Amino acid sequence: MTSPQGRRPVVVGVDPDPARRMALAWAVDEAARRRLPLRLVHAQGVPTGGYRSREVRPSWEEWNQALHAAGDQVLREAVTFAESRRPEVEVSTLLAEGDPAWVLREQAGDATAVVLGSWHLSTRQELFTSASVALPVIAHAPCPVIVVPEPEHTTQRPLYMVVGVDGSAHSAAAVDFAFEEAALHGADLRAIYVWHTPLLGALDEHAALQECRRVLSETVAGRTATHPEVELHHEVVKGHPVEVLTEAAAHAVGLVVGTRGHGGFAGMLLGSVSQGVLHHARCPVFTVPHPHMRERGGGVAGTSSVR
């Protein structure tokens, strides 16, 4: 549920492995930057391996107790980490039973953003690990979802963010969010329109590039007035969207894309460009839904504190 002050929290999925803390650290810092509460969410479906190794098969009650005990421990450690990193952030927790992707999708209904971790494995492996949670959450969340890679990547100074633009309502929302994040991080912003020659049919390349530049300029127009502190750079680049954007964001604070699009990102549905940058980008990836998705979001189960 939304906090009593009406502030939508930053929600983060907490990994049971204490060595994997990049997403948690990023979420704590984001909550501090935005002066919002932080909600730590852990969903667990099976007891720990140590518990399962007992010779006597546990009863359902023992099984359930083991789940809760393990989950409580995960959240207590996460709370300790969050409070030591940013003492000013208000922290709450939710221990849930069920599929992590479903739980986080529900939690996204009243969140400012959802933060998840990612580990760059092979495509096959990711289908059964981080991507199996991230992709369904991104596809249905009414708020931005930020996927933070492990290990931490190297940023370049001056700090900069990258946003993909294609003229769609989704990319316009992504640009708005990118300006917010760039301002919060004290970073420059690179707005990139990726264009490539169609496989079929003749095309006046000069005219096409001019049209791309027009769309890009119109998309970013006016936003510098809202965030005058953000230095904006925009460019049209020929190539494949995933390759261009991930290369441009190699040392960025983050890469922002819409969940769907058109034009330069022809057929940019989740599973094409959005999924491609999730697999290949080494910086945090921000996926931003169409604004109407927020209107469809709703309240969800409340949180319980372990502080």
Buried (B, 14 or more C-beta within 10 A) or exposed (E): EBBEEEBBBBBBBBBBEEEBBBBBBBBBBBBBBBEBBBBBBBBBEEBBEEBEEEEEEBEEEBBEBBBEEBBBBBBBBBBEBBBEBBEEBBBBBBBBEEBBBBBBBBBBBBBBBBBBBBBBBEEEEBEEEBBEBBBBBBBBBBBBBBBBBBEBBEBEEEBBBBBBBBBBBBBBBBBBBBBBBBBBBEBBBBBBBBBBEEEEEEEEEEEBBEBBBEBBBEBBEEBBEEBEEBBBEBBBBBEEBBBBBBEBBBBBBBBBBBBBBBBBBBEBBBEBBBBBBBBBBBBBBBBBBBEEBBEEBEEBEEBEEBE
